[in-house]
Structure formats: structure tokens, C-alpha cells
Amino acid sequence: MSTPLLAGLAVAAAAYAGRYGIQAWQAFKARPPRMRKFYEGGFQPTMTKREAALILGVRESTPADKIKEAHRRVMVANHPDAGGSHYLASKINEAKDVILGKTKGSGSAF
């Protein structure tokens, strides 16, 4: 008499566990994509190659053509003519110059 009862409870428990597993999987798939983590600090008084690489989103040892491509991509998103900040645009340009070795990072116009 107790065997069918235990079997029924086991089937019900398995059904609830399966239902919970399916709901958890669907919630996992429906979550928003994880946003990329950006550098959370302010600008240093004198820009370094490390800071320039962080601003442009490249490594310090990246070739010049990739640096120019990254500079263009970041400038398109932050250009003053498209509603961006003049300060950020000057920092992006300074970052490109520092990482390409055209300047020693003496500071921006601001």
C-alpha cells in the first residue's frame, strides 16, 4: 500500500524539480547581456601609455593601424559635432598621440 504512495510522491517531486529547472533555464536565457566593464577612474594629470590604451580600448603594444581604427571608432561616438564633449574629444586625441609616440602626454588643452 505504501509503495504506490511513495512512487507517486517521487513522480510529483521529479515533476516539480523539472518545472523549476525549466523556469530557471528560461530566466537564465532571458537575462540581459552583461555590459562591458569600463575604467572607473578619472584622468591622470599627465597621460601615460597605459591610460591612453584604456581610453582607446586597445593594448599598449597594438600596431599603429589598429590604434588609428580604435581612435576613429571612439571619436565617432564622442565627437563634439555629434553631441559629444570637447574635453573627451581632446583626451581621445591626446591618447592617440601618446600611444603613437607623437607626444609625451604633457596634458590637454583643458
N, CA, C and O atoms as a DFTB+ gen file, in Angstrom:
440 C
 N C O
     1  1       0.810      -1.196       0.000
     2  2       0.000       0.000       0.000
     3  2       0.859       1.269       0.000
     4  3       0.513       2.251      -0.657
     5  1       1.952       1.252       0.717
     6  2       2.773       2.457       0.784
     7  2       3.666       2.608      -0.451
     8  3       4.122       3.715      -0.737
     9  1       3.923       1.536      -1.181
    10  2       4.789       1.617      -2.355
    11  2       4.196       2.510      -3.439
    12  3       4.921       3.348      -3.976
    13  1       2.896       2.375      -3.798
    14  2       2.344       3.298      -4.801
    15  2       2.335       4.748      -4.312
    16  3       2.514       5.675      -5.102
    17  1       2.128       4.936      -3.022
    18  2       2.142       6.291      -2.479
    19  2       3.532       6.915      -2.607
    20  3       3.658       8.067      -3.022
    21  1       4.575       6.162      -2.252
    22  2       5.943       6.654      -2.385
    23  2       6.314       6.894      -3.848
    24  3       7.004       7.862      -4.166
    25  1       5.862       6.022      -4.723
    26  2       6.136       6.190      -6.147
    27  2       5.461       7.467      -6.662
    28  3       6.044       8.208      -7.454
    29  1       4.240       7.714      -6.211
    30  2       3.522       8.919      -6.624
    31  2       4.210      10.179      -6.122
    32  3       4.323      11.166      -6.849
    33  1       4.669      10.141      -4.879
    34  2       5.395      11.292      -4.339
    35  2       6.704      11.528      -5.089
    36  3       7.080      12.676      -5.326
    37  1       7.388      10.477      -5.456
    38  2       8.645      10.610      -6.204
    39  2       8.386      11.216      -7.585
    40  3       9.142      12.075      -8.039
    41  1       7.328      10.773      -8.244
    42  2       6.983      11.325      -9.561
    43  2       6.609      12.799      -9.430
    44  3       7.012      13.610     -10.263
    45  1       5.844      13.158      -8.401
    46  2       5.451      14.554      -8.202
    47  2       6.678      15.418      -7.912
    48  3       6.799      16.526      -8.432
    49  1       7.591      14.903      -7.073
    50  2       8.804      15.660      -6.765
    51  2       9.652      15.855      -8.020
    52  3      10.203      16.935      -8.235
    53  1       9.758      14.825      -8.839
    54  2      10.525      14.933     -10.081
    55  2       9.868      15.944     -11.027
    56  3      10.567      16.694     -11.708
    57  1       8.546      15.968     -11.076
    58  2       7.842      16.918     -11.946
    59  2       8.077      18.350     -11.476
    60  3       8.337      19.237     -12.290
    61  1       7.984      18.581     -10.148
    62  2       8.233      19.928      -9.630
    63  2       9.686      20.352      -9.865
    64  3       9.948      21.503     -10.215
    65  1      10.615      19.439      -9.675
    66  2      12.025      19.763      -9.903
    67  2      12.268      20.086     -11.380
    68  3      13.002      21.021     -11.700
    69  1      11.658      19.321     -12.268
    70  2      11.789      19.590     -13.700
    71  2      11.192      20.931     -14.076
    72  3      11.769      21.679     -14.865
    73  1      10.035      21.232     -13.510
    74  2       9.379      22.514     -13.785
    75  2      10.255      23.673     -13.299
    76  3      10.438      24.663     -14.008
    77  1      10.789      23.539     -12.091
    78  2      11.664      24.581     -11.555
    79  2      12.916      24.728     -12.417
    80  3      13.359      25.846     -12.680
    81  1      13.487      23.611     -12.856
    82  2      14.674      23.649     -13.712
    83  2      14.404      24.349     -15.031
    84  3      15.234      25.130     -15.498
    85  1      13.267      24.083     -15.632
    86  2      12.908      24.720     -16.906
    87  2      12.708      26.225     -16.706
    88  3      13.167      27.021     -17.526
    89  1      12.031      26.622     -15.629
    90  2      11.823      28.051     -15.365
    91  2      13.146      28.766     -15.106
    92  3      13.353      29.891     -15.560
    93  1      14.036      28.103     -14.373
    94  2      15.341      28.711     -14.105
    95  2      16.131      28.870     -15.398
    96  3      16.774      29.900     -15.598
    97  1      16.096      27.880     -16.274
    98  2      16.816      27.946     -17.548
    99  2      16.257      29.067     -18.430
   100  3      17.019      29.800     -19.061
   101  1      14.939      29.200     -18.473
   102  2      14.340      30.256     -19.282
   103  2      14.685      31.642     -18.726
   104  3      14.921      32.576     -19.493
   105  1      14.714      31.774     -17.412
   106  2      15.110      33.057     -16.814
   107  2      16.578      33.347     -17.103
   108  3      16.943      34.501     -17.329
   109  1      17.413      32.335     -17.101
   110  2      18.831      32.497     -17.408
   111  2      19.027      32.951     -18.848
   112  3      19.846      33.829     -19.120
   113  1      18.279      32.357     -19.766
   114  2      18.405      32.733     -21.175
   115  2      17.845      34.119     -21.453
   116  3      18.321      34.801     -22.361
   117  1      16.839      34.554     -20.689
   118  2      16.177      35.830     -20.958
   119  2      16.860      37.016     -20.285
   120  3      16.451      38.154     -20.517
   121  1      17.876      36.798     -19.469
   122  2      18.534      37.912     -18.778
   123  2      19.249      38.798     -19.796
   124  3      19.679      38.317     -20.844
   125  1      19.376      40.074     -19.496
   126  2      20.050      40.975     -20.441
   127  2      21.534      40.621     -20.537
   128  3      22.109      40.080     -19.592
   129  1      22.149      40.926     -21.679
   130  2      23.577      40.623     -21.823
   131  2      24.403      41.448     -20.849
   132  3      24.044      42.573     -20.501
   133  1      25.487      40.881     -20.428
   134  2      26.351      41.563     -19.474
   135  2      27.068      42.712     -20.166
   136  3      27.662      42.551     -21.233
   137  1      26.996      43.859     -19.536
   138  2      27.627      45.033     -20.119
   139  2      29.132      44.992     -19.872
   140  3      29.601      44.475     -18.858
   141  1      29.859      45.541     -20.809
   142  2      31.308      45.583     -20.690
   143  2      31.711      46.551     -19.575
   144  3      31.156      47.644     -19.462
   145  1      32.656      46.150     -18.776
   146  2      33.078      46.986     -17.655
   147  2      34.132      47.972     -18.152
   148  3      35.120      47.581     -18.774
   149  1      33.910      49.243     -17.872
   150  2      34.824      50.281     -18.295
   151  2      35.657      50.764     -17.127
   152  3      35.344      50.497     -15.967
   153  1      36.694      51.458     -17.439
   154  2      37.595      52.024     -16.448
   155  2      36.843      53.032     -15.597
   156  3      36.194      53.929     -16.135
   157  1      36.917      52.903     -14.271
   158  2      36.116      53.730     -13.389
   159  2      36.895      54.872     -12.748
   160  3      36.446      55.413     -11.738
   161  1      38.007      55.247     -13.277
   162  2      38.790      56.317     -12.663
   163  2      38.743      57.579     -13.486
   164  3      38.276      57.580     -14.625
   165  1      39.229      58.652     -12.901
   166  2      39.336      59.905     -13.629
   167  2      40.620      59.929     -14.444
   168  3      41.361      58.946     -14.483
   169  1      40.873      61.045     -15.084
   170  2      42.081      61.174     -15.881
   171  2      43.256      61.566     -14.992
   172  3      43.094      62.305     -14.022
   173  1      44.433      61.065     -15.332
   174  2      45.646      61.430     -14.604
   175  2      46.129      62.788     -15.119
   176  3      45.822      63.154     -16.254
   177  1      46.883      63.545     -14.302
   178  2      47.345      64.867     -14.751
   179  2      48.209      64.787     -16.014
   180  3      48.072      65.608     -16.920
   181  1      49.091      63.796     -16.064
   182  2      49.901      63.563     -17.258
   183  2      49.553      62.184     -17.787
   184  3      49.675      61.190     -17.072
   185  1      49.120      62.123     -19.039
   186  2      48.647      60.864     -19.587
   187  2      49.804      59.895     -19.822
   188  3      50.850      60.273     -20.348
   189  1      49.601      58.656     -19.428
   190  2      50.581      57.600     -19.648
   191  2      50.113      56.717     -20.795
   192  3      48.978      56.830     -21.258
   193  1      51.002      55.838     -21.248
   194  2      50.613      54.915     -22.319
   195  2      49.513      53.963     -21.849
   196  3      48.645      53.570     -22.627
   197  1      49.562      53.599     -20.571
   198  2      48.544      52.706     -20.026
   199  2      47.173      53.378     -20.056
   200  3      46.185      52.767     -20.464
   201  1      47.119      54.633     -19.623
   202  2      45.852      55.359     -19.629
   203  2      45.361      55.574     -21.060
   204  3      44.164      55.471     -21.331
   205  1      46.281      55.869     -21.968
   206  2      45.904      56.062     -23.372
   207  2      45.310      54.780     -23.951
   208  3      44.324      54.822     -24.686
   209  1      45.916      53.641     -23.615
   210  2      45.400      52.363     -24.096
   211  2      44.022      52.085     -23.510
   212  3      43.159      51.552     -24.208
   213  1      43.793      52.435     -22.242
   214  2      42.474      52.252     -21.634
   215  2      41.423      53.120     -22.314
   216  3      40.296      52.677     -22.536
   217  1      41.789      54.352     -22.644
   218  2      40.837      55.264     -23.286
   219  2      40.434      54.741     -24.663
   220  3      39.259      54.774     -25.029
   221  1      41.412      54.262     -25.419
   222  2      41.128      53.795     -26.782
   223  2      40.623      52.356     -26.826
   224  3      40.125      51.904     -27.857
   225  1      40.750      51.636     -25.717
   226  2      40.266      50.259     -25.690
   227  2      41.179      49.293     -26.414
   228  3      40.709      48.303     -26.975
   229  1      42.485      49.563     -26.411
   230  2      43.460      48.679     -27.059
   231  2      44.564      48.351     -26.059
   232  3      44.591      48.877     -24.947
   233  1      45.469      47.477     -26.472
   234  2      46.646      47.190     -25.654
   235  2      47.752      48.176     -25.999
   236  3      47.732      48.813     -27.053
   237  1      48.710      48.290     -25.100
   238  2      49.806      49.233     -25.333
   239  2      50.661      48.822     -26.528
   240  3      51.287      49.675     -27.157
   241  1      50.697      47.537     -26.850
   242  2      51.541      47.036     -27.930
   243  2      50.783      46.871     -29.249
   244  3      51.253      46.169     -30.144
   245  1      49.637      47.499     -29.379
   246  2      48.826      47.387     -30.588
   247  2      49.490      48.123     -31.745
   248  3      50.060      49.195     -31.541
   249  1      49.428      47.567     -32.964
   250  2      50.010      48.262     -34.131
   251  2      49.306      49.594     -34.414
   252  3      48.167      49.817     -34.006
   253  1      50.016      50.459     -35.119
   254  2      49.528      51.824     -35.372
   255  2      48.212      51.844     -36.135
   256  3      47.352      52.676     -35.846
   257  1      48.035      50.955     -37.095
   258  2      46.794      50.973     -37.872
   259  2      45.584      50.611     -37.006
   260  3      44.502      51.166     -37.194
   261  1      45.759      49.690     -36.069
   262  2      44.666      49.332     -35.167
   263  2      44.381      50.461     -34.176
   264  3      43.236      50.666     -33.772
   265  1      45.424      51.187     -33.791
   266  2      45.236      52.325     -32.889
   267  2      44.434      53.412     -33.595
   268  3      43.523      53.994     -33.006
   269  1      44.768      53.688     -34.854
   270  2      44.034      54.696     -35.615
   271  2      42.582      54.283     -35.820
   272  3      41.681      55.121     -35.781
   273  1      42.357      52.991     -36.038
   274  2      40.994      52.481     -36.197
   275  2      40.203      52.626     -34.889
   276  3      39.038      53.025     -34.900
   277  1      40.851      52.298     -33.764
   278  2      40.198      52.440     -32.461
   279  2      39.920      53.913     -32.163
   280  3      38.867      54.247     -31.619
   281  1      40.859      54.796     -32.516
   282  2      40.672      56.234     -32.308
   283  2      39.469      56.726     -33.095
   284  3      38.650      57.487     -32.580
   285  1      39.366      56.295     -34.325
   286  2      38.245      56.727     -35.162
   287  2      36.919      56.248     -34.572
   288  3      35.949      57.005     -34.523
   289  1      36.877      54.993     -34.125
   290  2      35.659      54.421     -33.559
   291  2      35.223      55.192     -32.294
   292  3      34.042      55.493     -32.122
   293  1      36.179      55.501     -31.427
   294  2      35.849      56.210     -30.188
   295  2      35.485      57.660     -30.494
   296  3      34.594      58.216     -29.852
   297  1      36.154      58.279     -31.459
   298  2      35.853      59.676     -31.804
   299  2      34.476      59.814     -32.441
   300  3      33.779      60.800     -32.202
   301  1      34.082      58.841     -33.244
   302  2      32.751      58.908     -33.855
   303  2      31.685      58.929     -32.766
   304  3      30.677      59.624     -32.892
   305  1      31.905      58.174     -31.707
   306  2      30.924      58.116     -30.623
   307  2      30.958      59.353     -29.728
   308  3      29.959      59.669     -29.082
   309  1      32.089      60.058     -29.679
   310  2      32.246      61.176     -28.731
   311  2      32.585      62.507     -29.393
   312  3      33.049      63.418     -28.706
   313  1      32.377      62.652     -30.673
   314  2      32.755      63.875     -31.365
   315  2      31.852      65.033     -30.949
   316  3      30.640      64.854     -30.826
   317  1      32.430      66.224     -30.729
   318  2      31.624      67.377     -30.303
   319  2      30.534      67.781     -31.302
   320  3      29.481      68.278     -30.901
   321  1      30.777      67.573     -32.580
   322  2      29.771      67.921     -33.584
   323  2      28.551      66.998     -33.513
   324  3      27.477      67.341     -34.008
   325  1      28.722      65.830     -32.895
   326  2      27.618      64.879     -32.772
   327  2      27.072      64.851     -31.349
   328  3      26.430      63.881     -30.946
   329  1      27.325      65.911     -30.590
   330  2      26.796      65.994     -29.242
   331  2      27.753      65.522     -28.164
   332  3      27.369      65.438     -26.998
   333  1      28.983      65.215     -28.525
   334  2      29.964      64.773     -27.541
   335  2      30.628      65.942     -26.842
   336  3      30.330      67.105     -27.117
   337  1      31.514      65.620     -25.950
   338  2      32.189      66.618     -25.141
   339  2      33.512      67.045     -25.780
   340  3      34.252      66.212     -26.303
   341  1      33.804      68.344     -25.735
   342  2      35.087      68.840     -26.237
   343  2      36.226      68.290     -25.388
   344  3      37.296      67.968     -25.905
   345  1      35.992      68.186     -24.090
   346  2      37.011      67.669     -23.177
   347  2      37.351      66.219     -23.495
   348  3      38.525      65.856     -23.573
   349  1      36.325      65.391     -23.678
   350  2      36.577      63.982     -24.006
   351  2      37.251      63.847     -25.366
   352  3      38.131      63.004     -25.544
   353  1      36.843      64.669     -26.322
   354  2      37.469      64.614     -27.638
   355  2      38.951      64.963     -27.551
   356  3      39.777      64.341     -28.219
   357  1      39.293      65.962     -26.726
   358  2      40.710      66.320     -26.593
   359  2      41.487      65.207     -25.901
   360  3      42.639      64.948     -26.246
   361  1      40.863      64.547     -24.926
   362  2      41.524      63.424     -24.249
   363  2      41.704      62.240     -25.189
   364  3      42.726      61.556     -25.122
   365  1      40.749      61.985     -26.050
   366  2      40.864      60.890     -27.015
   367  2      41.986      61.180     -27.997
   368  3      42.778      60.294     -28.316
   369  1      42.060      62.428     -28.482
   370  2      43.144      62.803     -29.392
   371  2      44.497      62.721     -28.692
   372  3      45.481      62.274     -29.283
   373  1      44.543      63.150     -27.443
   374  2      45.789      63.072     -26.677
   375  2      46.203      61.615     -26.474
   376  3      47.388      61.287     -26.536
   377  1      45.229      60.748     -26.234
   378  2      45.524      59.327     -26.050
   379  2      46.138      58.737     -27.310
   380  3      47.095      57.967     -27.239
   381  1      45.587      59.097     -28.464
   382  2      46.147      58.599     -29.718
   383  2      47.579      59.090     -29.899
   384  3      48.453      58.319     -30.295
   385  1      47.825      60.356     -29.616
   386  2      49.167      60.913     -29.766
   387  2      50.152      60.260     -28.806
   388  3      51.285      59.969     -29.190
   389  1      49.740      60.028     -27.566
   390  2      50.636      59.432     -26.576
   391  2      50.986      58.007     -26.965
   392  3      52.151      57.613     -26.911
   393  1      49.976      57.231     -27.358
   394  2      50.244      55.815     -27.638
   395  2      51.018      55.640     -28.944
   396  3      51.729      54.650     -29.119
   397  1      50.881      56.603     -29.862
   398  2      51.666      56.534     -31.098
   399  2      53.046      57.162     -30.932
   400  3      53.881      57.072     -31.831
   401  1      53.288      57.795     -29.790
   402  2      54.595      58.371     -29.516
   403  2      54.806      59.754     -30.080
   404  3      55.948      60.200     -30.192
   405  1      53.737      60.454     -30.442
   406  2      53.877      61.796     -31.011
   407  2      54.043      62.860     -29.957
   408  3      54.484      63.969     -30.260
   409  1      53.696      62.544     -28.717
   410  2      53.837      63.493     -27.612
   411  2      54.119      62.720     -26.338
   412  3      53.888      61.512     -26.276
   413  1      54.605      63.393     -25.343
   414  2      54.929      62.734     -24.083
   415  2      53.770      62.803     -23.080
   416  3      53.953      62.407     -21.929
   417  1      52.615      63.279     -23.462
   418  2      51.489      63.370     -22.553
   419  2      51.578      64.575     -21.648
   420  3      51.355      64.464     -20.443
   421  1      51.901      65.731     -22.211
   422  2      52.111      66.945     -21.415
   423  2      50.814      67.513     -20.876
   424  3      50.849      68.459     -20.089
   425  1      49.704      66.988     -21.258
   426  2      48.423      67.492     -20.766
   427  2      47.557      67.956     -21.915
   428  3      48.030      68.149     -23.035
   429  1      46.283      68.132     -21.619
   430  2      45.365      68.555     -22.675
   431  2      45.181      70.067     -22.621
   432  3      45.780      70.758     -21.797
   433  1      44.343      70.556     -23.513
   434  2      44.069      71.988     -23.562
   435  2      43.195      72.421     -22.411
   436  3      43.044      73.618     -22.169
   437  1      42.616      71.476     -21.695
   438  2      41.693      71.813     -20.604
   439  2      42.361      71.656     -19.274
   440  3      41.739      71.896     -18.239
